[in-house]
Each structure stands twice: as structure tokens, then as C-alpha cells.
Amino acid sequence: MFLMTAVLAMSLSASATAGVSDVQLTTQPELSQAQPPSQPDPKPLDPKEQKAEAKEPPTPPHTGIRALFENLVEDVKHLPAKQNLYLAVIGGGLAATAHPSDQTVNARLISHYDAVNAAFAPGKYVGNTPEQIALSLGTYAFGRIFDQPKTSHLGMDLVQAQILTELLVEPLKFATQRERPDGSNRLSFPSGHSAITFATATVIERHLGWRKSLLGYAIASYVAASRLHDNRHYLSDVIFGAAVGSIAGRTVVHHESDYWAVMPVSVPGGGVALMVTRVK
């Protein structure tokens, strides 16, 4: 009796195991059909594209006239940045080094050949403030009309850089009162033509990369050389003008998230101290 019971129990256990296996076999296809088909992995971006995109300044959500002037106010606040201090020191040092050679360089660049004079003649127009602002406004308008935010952002930064350049250059001219080489007035230092063209080249470089800005820097250098050839500026004028333009161009293109700000603070007991803070 015990042997029959054991055999029966083993038979039932085997039947139950077989039934479970059948259930599993029949239900597996149904489960696999219920799962959604796997989606292919998205194609990874080219490392060069990722690098280029990371270097581009973030496009603001608004590039209208109001945003243009609001950003300009913020740019003025960000002028006391560490990078701008370095550029001012380097530009001032190079200008001081070139100062003893100012008269000699101009005497050598003045030419009596018509071909050379004709080659440098466009410089005073290319680097003139109205022409530069007109080209910048054209870029800005093109981006707004054809709904190209990056183009309008570039145009907006160009306009801001040129306004900021004039805000820096004109007070320096009236403060230094340096006489021009041709004796026409006392607004020689720094060179406004050099400053505004280097500001344009710097904005282009910050937006599009140094490769696409080579032409801009070549044009800025040509304009600076034309001011020496025309005997309107000294070498030290155009060197420091280039530094001022580079400062303006770097300030308006917001790549960096940190700036240095200088703020006067009253001291208990009388007096004023300057507090330097890092703004992120």
C-alpha cells in the first residue's frame, strides 16, 4: 500500500511539473508579443559637432530691441571682469613699448606712390563707426526677418559691441587729449577705427570660432595699418584701440558664467572700501 501511494505521488508530481512546463511554453510567446519592439539607439553626435556646439554662446530666448538694450546694461556691469583686466594690461604694455617708435613708424609708412595710397584708401570707410553699425544692423535685421535666432543674436552682439566700444573710446580720447600725427585735433588716443573693427572681429570669433574670424581680424589689421599710413594715428594708438575693441567684443558675448564685479562699500567709522566679488 505504501509503495502504491509513493508511486501515485510521484506520478502526480511529474504530471504537475509537465503541466507547469506546458503553461510556461504557451505563455512565453504571448509575453514576448506584448512587449513593444525595441527602438534603435539614437545616433550619437559627432564629437566635432559636440565641441562646436559647446563653444557657441547660448542663444537668448528674445533678440528684440528691448533685449538689445537690456543686455547692453548688463554688459556695462560686467566690464570689470578678470579677462578684461588682462587684456587692458597687455594692450597698455604693448602700447607703452611701441610709444618710443611712434614717429619713426609713421614716417616709414607714409607713401608717395599712388598705388599704395589707393590700396589703403578704403580703410577709413571700412572702419568708420556708421558703416560698421549699418552692417551689424543689417545682420540683426536679416536674422529677425527670416526667423534665424542665431543670426539675429550675432547681429545683436555686434551692435552692442560697437556701442560699448564707443562708450570706452570717446572718454579716453577726451581724457588723454593726444594730438594726432597730422595735427588735425587732439583725439588721437586710442584709435576708434582700430577699436571698432577689432570689436567686430572678436564677436565673430566668439560666435563662429577662430577659423571663420580670420578674415575679420585681417580686415581689422588692415584698417589699423591704414590709420598709420594716413598719418591719423600713432602705432600705440592702434594697439591700445585693438585692446579696447577686444574687451568690448568679449564682454558682450556671454561665454563665461563667472565675472568679477567691483562695488564701493561704506566702512563703519567713515571711509569707503572697494569690494571685489565673483558673480556667477
Contacts in CASP RR format, 6 or more apart in sequence:
PFRMAT RR
TARGET T0000
AUTHOR 0000-0000-0000
METHOD contacts of the structure
MODEL  1
MFLMTAVLAMSLSASATAGVSDVQLTTQPELSQAQPPSQPDPKPLDPKEQ
KAEAKEPPTPPHTGIRALFENLVEDVKHLPAKQNLYLAVIGGGLAATAHP
SDQTVNARLISHYDAVNAAFAPGKYVGNTPEQIALSLGTYAFGRIFDQPK
TSHLGMDLVQAQILTELLVEPLKFATQRERPDGSNRLSFPSGHSAITFAT
ATVIERHLGWRKSLLGYAIASYVAASRLHDNRHYLSDVIFGAAVGSIAGR
TVVHHESDYWAVMPVSVPGGGVALMVTRVK
45 53 0 8 1.000
55 209 0 8 1.000
55 255 0 8 1.000
56 150 0 8 1.000
56 207 0 8 1.000
57 153 0 8 1.000
57 157 0 8 1.000
57 206 0 8 1.000
57 207 0 8 1.000
57 253 0 8 1.000
57 254 0 8 1.000
57 255 0 8 1.000
58 254 0 8 1.000
59 149 0 8 1.000
59 150 0 8 1.000
59 153 0 8 1.000
60 67 0 8 1.000
60 71 0 8 1.000
60 153 0 8 1.000
63 140 0 8 1.000
63 144 0 8 1.000
63 149 0 8 1.000
63 152 0 8 1.000
63 153 0 8 1.000
63 156 0 8 1.000
64 144 0 8 1.000
64 152 0 8 1.000
64 156 0 8 1.000
67 156 0 8 1.000
68 156 0 8 1.000
68 159 0 8 1.000
68 160 0 8 1.000
71 156 0 8 1.000
71 160 0 8 1.000
71 252 0 8 1.000
72 160 0 8 1.000
72 163 0 8 1.000
72 164 0 8 1.000
72 252 0 8 1.000
75 160 0 8 1.000
75 164 0 8 1.000
75 251 0 8 1.000
75 252 0 8 1.000
76 164 0 8 1.000
76 167 0 8 1.000
77 261 0 8 1.000
78 251 0 8 1.000
78 259 0 8 1.000
78 261 0 8 1.000
78 279 0 8 1.000
79 164 0 8 1.000
79 247 0 8 1.000
79 251 0 8 1.000
80 259 0 8 1.000
80 260 0 8 1.000
80 261 0 8 1.000
80 262 0 8 1.000
81 251 0 8 1.000
81 256 0 8 1.000
81 259 0 8 1.000
81 260 0 8 1.000
82 259 0 8 1.000
82 260 0 8 1.000
83 250 0 8 1.000
83 256 0 8 1.000
84 247 0 8 1.000
84 250 0 8 1.000
84 251 0 8 1.000
85 260 0 8 1.000
87 243 0 8 1.000
87 246 0 8 1.000
87 247 0 8 1.000
87 250 0 8 1.000
88 243 0 8 1.000
88 247 0 8 1.000
90 243 0 8 1.000
91 239 0 8 1.000
91 240 0 8 1.000
91 242 0 8 1.000
91 243 0 8 1.000
92 239 0 8 1.000
92 240 0 8 1.000
92 243 0 8 1.000
94 239 0 8 1.000
94 240 0 8 1.000
94 243 0 8 1.000
95 190 0 8 1.000
95 236 0 8 1.000
95 237 0 8 1.000
95 239 0 8 1.000
95 240 0 8 1.000
95 243 0 8 1.000
96 236 0 8 1.000
98 105 0 8 1.000
98 234 0 8 1.000
98 235 0 8 1.000
98 236 0 8 1.000
98 239 0 8 1.000
99 234 0 8 1.000
99 236 0 8 1.000
101 235 0 8 1.000
102 181 0 8 1.000
102 234 0 8 1.000
102 235 0 8 1.000
102 236 0 8 1.000
103 181 0 8 1.000
103 234 0 8 1.000
105 228 0 8 1.000
105 234 0 8 1.000
105 235 0 8 1.000
106 181 0 8 1.000
106 228 0 8 1.000
106 231 0 8 1.000
106 234 0 8 1.000
106 235 0 8 1.000
109 225 0 8 1.000
109 228 0 8 1.000
109 229 0 8 1.000
110 229 0 8 1.000
110 231 0 8 1.000
111 117 0 8 1.000
111 229 0 8 1.000
116 229 0 8 1.000
117 229 0 8 1.000
120 225 0 8 1.000
120 226 0 8 1.000
120 229 0 8 1.000
120 230 0 8 1.000
121 226 0 8 1.000
122 226 0 8 1.000
123 193 0 8 1.000
123 222 0 8 1.000
123 223 0 8 1.000
123 226 0 8 1.000
123 227 0 8 1.000
124 193 0 8 1.000
124 226 0 8 1.000
124 227 0 8 1.000
124 230 0 8 1.000
124 232 0 8 1.000
125 131 0 8 1.000
126 197 0 8 1.000
126 219 0 8 1.000
126 222 0 8 1.000
126 223 0 8 1.000
127 193 0 8 1.000
127 196 0 8 1.000
127 197 0 8 1.000
127 223 0 8 1.000
128 193 0 8 1.000
129 162 0 8 1.000
129 166 0 8 1.000
129 192 0 8 1.000
129 196 0 8 1.000
132 162 0 8 1.000
132 196 0 8 1.000
132 197 0 8 1.000
132 200 0 8 1.000
133 159 0 8 1.000
133 162 0 8 1.000
135 158 0 8 1.000
136 155 0 8 1.000
136 158 0 8 1.000
136 159 0 8 1.000
136 162 0 8 1.000
136 200 0 8 1.000
137 155 0 8 1.000
137 159 0 8 1.000
138 155 0 8 1.000
139 151 0 8 1.000
139 152 0 8 1.000
139 154 0 8 1.000
139 155 0 8 1.000
139 158 0 8 1.000
140 152 0 8 1.000
140 154 0 8 1.000
140 155 0 8 1.000
140 156 0 8 1.000
140 158 0 8 1.000
140 159 0 8 1.000
142 148 0 8 1.000
142 151 0 8 1.000
142 152 0 8 1.000
143 149 0 8 1.000
143 151 0 8 1.000
143 152 0 8 1.000
143 155 0 8 1.000
144 152 0 8 1.000
150 207 0 8 1.000
153 207 0 8 1.000
154 203 0 8 1.000
154 204 0 8 1.000
154 207 0 8 1.000
154 208 0 8 1.000
157 203 0 8 1.000
157 206 0 8 1.000
157 207 0 8 1.000
157 249 0 8 1.000
157 252 0 8 1.000
157 253 0 8 1.000
158 200 0 8 1.000
158 203 0 8 1.000
160 252 0 8 1.000
161 199 0 8 1.000
161 200 0 8 1.000
161 202 0 8 1.000
161 203 0 8 1.000
161 245 0 8 1.000
161 248 0 8 1.000
161 249 0 8 1.000
161 251 0 8 1.000
161 252 0 8 1.000
161 253 0 8 1.000
162 196 0 8 1.000
162 199 0 8 1.000
162 200 0 8 1.000
162 248 0 8 1.000
164 199 0 8 1.000
164 248 0 8 1.000
164 249 0 8 1.000
164 251 0 8 1.000
164 252 0 8 1.000
165 192 0 8 1.000
165 195 0 8 1.000
165 196 0 8 1.000
165 199 0 8 1.000
165 244 0 8 1.000
165 245 0 8 1.000
165 248 0 8 1.000
165 249 0 8 1.000
166 196 0 8 1.000
168 195 0 8 1.000
168 244 0 8 1.000
168 245 0 8 1.000
168 247 0 8 1.000
168 248 0 8 1.000
169 190 0 8 1.000
169 192 0 8 1.000
169 195 0 8 1.000
169 196 0 8 1.000
169 241 0 8 1.000
169 244 0 8 1.000
172 189 0 8 1.000
172 190 0 8 1.000
172 244 0 8 1.000
173 187 0 8 1.000
173 188 0 8 1.000
173 189 0 8 1.000
173 190 0 8 1.000
174 187 0 8 1.000
176 188 0 8 1.000
176 189 0 8 1.000
177 186 0 8 1.000
177 187 0 8 1.000
178 186 0 8 1.000
178 187 0 8 1.000
178 188 0 8 1.000
178 189 0 8 1.000
178 234 0 8 1.000
178 237 0 8 1.000
179 185 0 8 1.000
179 186 0 8 1.000
179 188 0 8 1.000
180 186 0 8 1.000
180 187 0 8 1.000
180 188 0 8 1.000
180 231 0 8 1.000
180 232 0 8 1.000
180 233 0 8 1.000
181 188 0 8 1.000
181 231 0 8 1.000
181 232 0 8 1.000
181 233 0 8 1.000
181 234 0 8 1.000
182 231 0 8 1.000
182 232 0 8 1.000
184 232 0 8 1.000
188 232 0 8 1.000
188 233 0 8 1.000
188 234 0 8 1.000
188 237 0 8 1.000
189 234 0 8 1.000
189 236 0 8 1.000
189 237 0 8 1.000
189 240 0 8 1.000
190 237 0 8 1.000
190 238 0 8 1.000
190 240 0 8 1.000
190 241 0 8 1.000
190 243 0 8 1.000
190 244 0 8 1.000
191 224 0 8 1.000
191 227 0 8 1.000
191 232 0 8 1.000
191 233 0 8 1.000
191 237 0 8 1.000
191 238 0 8 1.000
191 240 0 8 1.000
191 241 0 8 1.000
192 241 0 8 1.000
193 223 0 8 1.000
193 224 0 8 1.000
193 226 0 8 1.000
193 227 0 8 1.000
193 233 0 8 1.000
193 238 0 8 1.000
194 220 0 8 1.000
194 223 0 8 1.000
194 224 0 8 1.000
194 227 0 8 1.000
194 233 0 8 1.000
194 237 0 8 1.000
194 238 0 8 1.000
194 239 0 8 1.000
194 241 0 8 1.000
194 242 0 8 1.000
194 245 0 8 1.000
195 241 0 8 1.000
195 242 0 8 1.000
195 244 0 8 1.000
195 245 0 8 1.000
195 248 0 8 1.000
196 245 0 8 1.000
197 216 0 8 1.000
197 219 0 8 1.000
197 220 0 8 1.000
197 223 0 8 1.000
197 224 0 8 1.000
198 217 0 8 1.000
198 220 0 8 1.000
198 224 0 8 1.000
198 241 0 8 1.000
198 242 0 8 1.000
198 243 0 8 1.000
198 244 0 8 1.000
198 245 0 8 1.000
198 246 0 8 1.000
199 244 0 8 1.000
199 245 0 8 1.000
199 246 0 8 1.000
199 248 0 8 1.000
199 249 0 8 1.000
200 216 0 8 1.000
200 220 0 8 1.000
201 213 0 8 1.000
201 216 0 8 1.000
201 217 0 8 1.000
201 219 0 8 1.000
201 220 0 8 1.000
202 213 0 8 1.000
202 245 0 8 1.000
202 246 0 8 1.000
202 248 0 8 1.000
202 249 0 8 1.000
202 250 0 8 1.000
202 253 0 8 1.000
203 249 0 8 1.000
203 252 0 8 1.000
203 253 0 8 1.000
204 212 0 8 1.000
204 213 0 8 1.000
204 216 0 8 1.000
205 212 0 8 1.000
205 213 0 8 1.000
205 217 0 8 1.000
206 249 0 8 1.000
206 250 0 8 1.000
206 253 0 8 1.000
206 255 0 8 1.000
207 253 0 8 1.000
220 242 0 8 1.000
224 238 0 8 1.000
224 242 0 8 1.000
225 238 0 8 1.000
227 233 0 8 1.000
227 237 0 8 1.000
227 238 0 8 1.000
228 234 0 8 1.000
228 235 0 8 1.000
228 238 0 8 1.000
257 280 0 8 1.000
258 278 0 8 1.000
258 279 0 8 1.000
258 280 0 8 1.000
259 278 0 8 1.000
259 279 0 8 1.000
260 276 0 8 1.000
260 277 0 8 1.000
260 278 0 8 1.000
260 279 0 8 1.000
261 276 0 8 1.000
261 277 0 8 1.000
261 278 0 8 1.000
261 279 0 8 1.000
262 274 0 8 1.000
262 275 0 8 1.000
262 276 0 8 1.000
263 274 0 8 1.000
263 275 0 8 1.000
263 277 0 8 1.000
264 272 0 8 1.000
264 273 0 8 1.000
264 274 0 8 1.000
264 275 0 8 1.000
265 272 0 8 1.000
265 273 0 8 1.000
265 274 0 8 1.000
265 275 0 8 1.000
266 272 0 8 1.000
266 273 0 8 1.000
267 273 0 8 1.000
END
